[in-house]
Amino acid sequence: MSSQPSSSSPTNLFSLSGQTAVITGAARGLGLAFADILASASCNIAALDILPEPSPTLFELESKYGVQIRYYKVDITSPEQIQQAIEQIEADFPSIDINVNAAGVVTDEPFLTTTKSNIDQTFAVNFTGSFLVAQACANSMVRRLTKTDSMADPPPSPTIDPSKSGGSIVFIASIATHIASSAQRISVYTASKGAVRSLVKPLAMELAPYGIRVNSLSPGYTMTDMMRGLQSQQPDLVKQFEQETLFGRIAVPDEVKGALLFLCARGASGWVTGQDLLVDGGASSWKHPAVLS
Ligand SMILES: NC(=O)c1ccc[n+]([C@@H]2O[C@H](COP(=O)([O-])OP(=O)(O)OC[C@H]3O[C@@H](n4cnc5c(N)ncnc54)[C@H](O)[C@@H]3O)[C@@H](O)[C@H]2O)c1
């Protein structure tokens, strides 16, 4: 087991030096912000996204923080593409230590007229894609953590080396799984995010023997390309979301990334597993004025 208390000082509680994170959806938005904060903690980044090119900001992290950054164009609805990417990442980096699943899609569609294609596509990306990436990363972590140099035949049963760093898997869920907003009709999206959130307890249990922690992070309303896309269809959307938080505005991606670093850094959150961390500017904590007007 690798969950021994550590004697890290406050300055290195958040260090990820020598580790590598596989982050999906890292070409832009929250995934890119997560790449930035993990790289700032000296973590190498393997960024996966379906876009042909990521934001140039991604590659700037390499010189900014002195870490290795690689981009892999992957459609996470394809198990073959996921498998190939993870094999390539294992060849490009010394290890996979962290996995953050931020790739996601959303379609605003009333429940009564929701299409089967919306259900299939949303679950294919948000749930099945995240599941398969996490599974491939977890298998890579387990291979690393149980690797034996013995040539004995049959090999001795693997033992876990407590000096090795274990691992951290974080699913990106959503505020939508905590509270519905009358501004949106997103039952399919919410169910897909509820599904990834419900993975954390059973996976935390199954992977604890390897020292791998599994949590989810639920962002509240945050200004990203996803939000801009929704806003273009509903011009008043952001105005309503602003009224729903306790601070009268929605978040920018930078305000969510500290929570992500906390969940990834074993020094800071080594005793946290099987949890969802909601970072929503208080939106789920009150009956906001919009419902009273
Ligand atoms: N922005 C918000 O208010 C908000 C709130 C709660 C949760 N979230 C979640 O946070 C995550 C990031 O969202 P964002 O706001 O940065 O959105 P975004 O649209 O800016 O980023 C999502 C990324 O996922 C990628 N992606 C989509 N389908 C893919 C596929 N099949 N394979 C690989 N990559 C794919 C996109 O190309 C994009 O780069 C999502 O899972 C989203 O559901 C966002």
The ligand as an SDF file (V2000), in Angstrom:
LIG
                    3D

 44 48  0  0  0  0  0  0  0  0999 V2000
  -17.7350   25.0570  -18.5460 N   0  0  0  0  0  0  0  0  0  0  0  0
  -18.5730   24.7110  -17.5890 C   0  0  0  0  0  0  0  0  0  0  0  0
  -19.3650   25.5470  -17.0960 O   0  0  0  0  0  0  0  0  0  0  0  0
  -18.5480   23.2960  -17.0360 C   0  0  0  0  0  0  0  0  0  0  0  0
  -19.3010   23.0460  -15.8720 C   0  0  0  0  0  0  0  0  0  0  0  0
  -19.3140   21.7570  -15.3470 C   0  0  0  0  0  0  0  0  0  0  0  0
  -18.5820   20.7610  -15.9700 C   0  0  0  0  0  0  0  0  0  0  0  0
  -17.8760   21.0210  -17.0910 N   0  0  0  0  0  0  0  0  0  0  0  0
  -17.1230   19.9090  -17.6830 C   0  0  0  0  0  0  0  0  0  0  0  0
  -15.7450   20.2640  -17.7290 O   0  0  0  0  0  0  0  0  0  0  0  0
  -15.1410   19.5920  -18.8390 C   0  0  0  0  0  0  0  0  0  0  0  0
  -14.4080   20.6190  -19.6910 C   0  0  0  0  0  0  0  0  0  0  0  0
  -15.3910   21.4970  -20.2220 O   0  0  0  0  0  0  0  0  0  0  0  0
  -15.0640   22.8950  -20.9110 P   0  0  0  0  0  0  0  0  0  0  0  0
  -16.0690   23.8370  -20.4110 O   0  0  0  0  0  0  0  0  0  0  0  0
  -13.6220   23.1820  -20.8140 O   0  0  0  0  0  0  0  0  0  0  0  0
  -15.5150   22.5240  -22.4030 O   0  0  0  0  0  0  0  0  0  0  0  0
  -14.7410   22.7020  -23.8110 P   0  0  0  0  0  0  0  0  0  0  0  0
  -15.7510   22.3710  -24.8580 O   0  0  0  0  0  0  0  0  0  0  0  0
  -14.0800   24.0150  -23.8750 O   0  0  0  0  0  0  0  0  0  0  0  0
  -13.6380   21.5550  -23.7020 O   0  0  0  0  0  0  0  0  0  0  0  0
  -13.9790   20.1930  -23.8620 C   0  0  0  0  0  0  0  0  0  0  0  0
  -12.8910   19.5280  -24.6780 C   0  0  0  0  0  0  0  0  0  0  0  0
  -13.2700   18.1570  -24.8860 O   0  0  0  0  0  0  0  0  0  0  0  0
  -12.8780   17.8250  -26.1960 C   0  0  0  0  0  0  0  0  0  0  0  0
  -13.6240   16.6670  -26.7120 N   0  0  0  0  0  0  0  0  0  0  0  0
  -14.9430   16.6300  -27.0240 C   0  0  0  0  0  0  0  0  0  0  0  0
  -15.2540   15.4240  -27.5460 N   0  0  0  0  0  0  0  0  0  0  0  0
  -14.1090   14.7030  -27.5620 C   0  0  0  0  0  0  0  0  0  0  0  0
  -13.7820   13.3870  -27.9960 C   0  0  0  0  0  0  0  0  0  0  0  0
  -14.7000   12.5590  -28.5510 N   0  0  0  0  0  0  0  0  0  0  0  0
  -12.5080   12.9490  -27.8610 N   0  0  0  0  0  0  0  0  0  0  0  0
  -11.5580   13.7710  -27.3190 C   0  0  0  0  0  0  0  0  0  0  0  0
  -11.8080   15.0180  -26.9020 N   0  0  0  0  0  0  0  0  0  0  0  0
  -13.0720   15.4820  -27.0170 C   0  0  0  0  0  0  0  0  0  0  0  0
  -13.1810   19.0800  -27.0090 C   0  0  0  0  0  0  0  0  0  0  0  0
  -12.5060   19.0950  -28.2650 O   0  0  0  0  0  0  0  0  0  0  0  0
  -12.7270   20.1700  -26.0660 C   0  0  0  0  0  0  0  0  0  0  0  0
  -11.3860   20.5450  -26.2850 O   0  0  0  0  0  0  0  0  0  0  0  0
  -16.2600   18.8870  -19.5960 C   0  0  0  0  0  0  0  0  0  0  0  0
  -16.2890   17.5290  -19.2330 O   0  0  0  0  0  0  0  0  0  0  0  0
  -17.5080   19.5940  -19.1060 C   0  0  0  0  0  0  0  0  0  0  0  0
  -18.6410   18.7950  -19.1910 O   0  0  0  0  0  0  0  0  0  0  0  0
  -17.8380   22.2670  -17.6330 C   0  0  0  0  0  0  0  0  0  0  0  0
  1  2  1  0
  2  3  2  0
  2  4  1  0
  4  5  1  0
  4 44  2  0
  5  6  2  0
  6  7  1  0
  7  8  2  0
  8  9  1  0
  8 44  1  0
  9 10  1  0
  9 42  1  0
 10 11  1  0
 11 12  1  0
 11 40  1  0
 12 13  1  0
 13 14  1  0
 14 15  2  0
 14 16  1  0
 14 17  1  0
 17 18  1  0
 18 19  2  0
 18 20  1  0
 18 21  1  0
 21 22  1  0
 22 23  1  0
 23 24  1  0
 23 38  1  0
 24 25  1  0
 25 26  1  0
 25 36  1  0
 26 27  1  0
 26 35  1  0
 27 28  2  0
 28 29  1  0
 29 30  1  0
 29 35  2  0
 30 31  1  0
 30 32  2  0
 32 33  1  0
 33 34  2  0
 34 35  1  0
 36 37  1  0
 36 38  1  0
 38 39  1  0
 40 41  1  0
 40 42  1  0
 42 43  1  0
M  CHG  2   8   1  16  -1
M  END
$$$$
